[in-house]
Amino acid sequence: FAAAGGPGFRTYHFRTGGGGGQRRQQQQQAQQAPPINMNLIYLFLMATVFLLQLFGQSSPPYSFSNEPRHGYTVEQKTTRSNVPYYTREKYDVQYPARSTARYQMESRIEGEFREHLVTQCHYERVQRERMRRFGSRQQRDFAAQMELENCNKMEQYFPQNQYRHRHQSATW
């Protein structure tokens, strides 16, 4: 039987007669063995996802690693800021020297590299400041001598006066 009703009311429905056992048995069988077409659909979806992952992902045409790896074997440097990066063998075919495509790619590379350096430089400064303020005597001494490697790279590849000049000449 099933109970139903609103607030303060209770209603009971009684089911009588045979067939309840048959229905339960049919439901259990349906739950235990999904139809073959559902298995095929599931298999098709899994194969599609696998193929999309295999062929759909395009790897970037460059890498910022410190050494050649994973197919990025040709060392390059951007024209404007001399930012080092590695490319695949056919990079010069897709992005010929002095082409608009190469200029745009190098701008993208420099932008990503700059953002990476800005983030890492900030992290280094925060780490140094925490050691100076809250560290032990040994940590404070270390912080005083700490080399801010990414901040130095930022200054090397993107000198501050280069950006001050851009921002001073821009009218907002």
N, C-alpha and C positions, 0 to 999 in steps of 0.2 A: 504494500500500500504506500501511498505518498501523502504527505501532509502539506497543506498550502493554506493561505488565508492572509487577511490583512491584520492590522493591529487589534488585538483582543479577540479575534476570530480564528478558529482553527477548523479546517475542513479536511476530511479524510476521504480518499478515493480508494476503494478496494477493487482489485482486479481478480477476476475469477476465471476459471476455465483452463484448459490445457494450452500448450504452445509456449509457455514461458520458458520451459527447459530447452525447447528447440531453438527459440530466439537466442538465448544465452549461448548455446553451443555454436550457432552460426556466427555470432559476434566474436567469440573466442577464436574461431578458425580464421575469420577475416583479419583479426589483429595479429595472429601468428604468422601468416604467410601473405605478404603484400602481393598484389597482382604482378605478373611478369612485366607488363608494360610500365609500371612504376619503377621497377628495377632498371629497365632499359633507359628510362628518362634520367634516373639518378646517375647511371653510368655515363650517359651522354653529357650531362652537366659537369661531372667530374673531369671527363676528358677535355671538354671545352675550356674549363678553368686551367687545366694543366697546359694546354696548348697556348692559351693567352699569356700565361706566365713565361713560357719558354720563348715564344716568338714576339710577344707584344711589348716586352720591355726593351727599350732602346737604351743602351749605355751612353753616357755622355762622351763627347769626342775628346775629352781631356781628363787629366788626373793631376792632383796637386801633391802626389806622394814625393818623398825625397829621393826615390830611386825608381827605375823602371820596374813595372810589375803588371800582371794580369792583362797583357796585350798592349799596354801603354809603354812603348819602348823608345820612341823618338823624343829627345829632349828639345824643347822650344823655349823661347822667351818672348814676352809681349814687346811690341815695338816701342810703345810710349814709356812704360815703367820698368821694363826688363824683368817682369814677374816670371819665374821659372815654372814650367809645367811640362807634362809628358802627353804625347798623343799616340794614336795608332798609326800604322804605316801609311794609310791612304788619306791622312789629314790634309796634306798639301793639295790633293786632288779636289776635295770638297771645299777647302778654304784656301784658295791660291793666295800667295803673297801679294800684298797691296790691293786686294779686292775688297769690295764693300762687305762681303760675307766674312772675310778674315777680320776686318776692322770691328765689325759687330761682335764676332766671337771673342776677340781679344778684350773688348770693352766688358763683355759678360764675365770673362775670366778674371780681369782686374777687379771688377765689382765684387765677385764672390770671394776673391782672395782678400780684398780690403775688409769686407764684412767679417771674415774669419779672424783676421788680425785684430780688428777692433774688439771683437768679443773676447778673444784670448788675452789681449792687453788689459781689458777691464778686469778680467778674472785675476790676472797676475797682480794688478794694483790692489784689488780687494783683499787678496790673500796676504800681500805684504802689509797692508794696513792692519789687518786683524792680528798678525803676528806682532806688529809694533805695539798695538794697544793692549792686547789680551794675552800675549804669549809670555813664556818664561824668559828669563834673562838671556838664555842661549838662543831662543827664537827671536828675540828682539835684536840681538847681535846679527843673526842670520838675515833678518829682514833689512837691516842697515846695509848689508853687502849684497843683497839679492839682485840678480841680473833680471831685468824685465825683457826677456828675449823677444817676445812678440811685439812689444812696444818699440823696441829697437828696429825690428824688421819693418814695422809700420813707417817709422821715420825714414828708413833706408829706401823703401819702394815708393812711398807716397809722402814726400817731404811736406811739412806743414805750410811752408811759404807758398807752395803750389796751390793749396786749397784756400789759403787766406786771399791770395790774389784773385781767385775765381769768385769767392764770396764777396770781396770788396767791390769788384767790378759789376756784380749782378745787382740789378735794381728790383726791389720787391714791391 
